[in-house]
Amino acid sequence: MLFPISDDDRRLSGSAYVTLAFVIVNLVVFFVFQQAGANTDFIYGWSVIPAEITSGTDLVASQTVEARGQQVEVPGAPGPEPIYLTVLTAMFMHGGYAHLFGNLLYLWIFGDNVEERIGSVAFLGFYVLCGIAATFAQVGLDPDGVLPNLGASGAISGVLGAYIVFFPRNRVHALFFYFVVSVPAFIAIGTWILFQFFNGLGAVVATETAVGGVAYGAHIGGFLTGVLAGGLWRLVGSKEASTLSARSPRRNG
């Protein structure tokens, strides 16, 4: 498995202010509001619970579910009003240090390129759109589930989807076992999404929507949204560029 650690940013000409802002917000939410995992009431109350989204009801009591043949009690806690706001709040929350810093590394590597390509304001909306789409993809797989879903992975998966559309041949530097290799983005990201599809299919076959705590449905949903949005942006952008070129005055001599 390839683990990206950086990419070729030599063509970047500006600062990715929105990408940086998202990194800071994720850090603040984790360390201040989640208290690095110690504030369980906030975590269980403000994460996405699929059953809360489909029913519109805030589940504040503990729920008992069966996981891997065992009965597991899932704590409950009050969330925002309306409960649908967790679709937004959960995409800035994380389940631990590895989850947080892994996501932020991917966001920092790939987010700046996509932000510069489409602009900061558009990137803000694009990121949130991918996060929402990813959440509903996961909820759709397990509409009655009571296990909390949280993390920026779905939104960042959308960033990866757009990146592979805009910069398929850009070099990505990645760890491969003990070696650092440089490969085109379509290989680095393509390997990643194939892994998501493979494990997501395994989760469905096993009647589980998450494997090892990973919501593969959200990753796939976010990625496909990013690919679609990136493709539409590229198509519309090309048409606008052609129109402007055709309307521009021609100079002789």
Secondary structure as GFF3:
##gff-version 3
##sequence-region A 1 253
A	DSSP	beta_strand	3	7	.	.	.	ID=ss1
A	DSSP	alpha_helix	17	28	.	.	.	ID=ss2
A	DSSP	pi_helix	29	33	.	.	.	ID=ss3
A	DSSP	three_ten_helix	35	37	.	.	.	ID=ss4
A	DSSP	alpha_helix	40	46	.	.	.	ID=ss5
A	DSSP	alpha_helix	50	55	.	.	.	ID=ss6
A	DSSP	beta_strand	63	67	.	.	.	ID=ss7
A	DSSP	beta_strand	70	74	.	.	.	ID=ss8
A	DSSP	three_ten_helix	83	85	.	.	.	ID=ss9
A	DSSP	alpha_helix	86	89	.	.	.	ID=ss10
A	DSSP	three_ten_helix	90	92	.	.	.	ID=ss11
A	DSSP	alpha_helix	97	118	.	.	.	ID=ss12
A	DSSP	alpha_helix	120	141	.	.	.	ID=ss13
A	DSSP	alpha_helix	153	166	.	.	.	ID=ss14
A	DSSP	beta_strand	171	176	.	.	.	ID=ss15
A	DSSP	beta_strand	179	184	.	.	.	ID=ss16
A	DSSP	alpha_helix	185	205	.	.	.	ID=ss17
A	DSSP	alpha_helix	216	247	.	.	.	ID=ss18
###
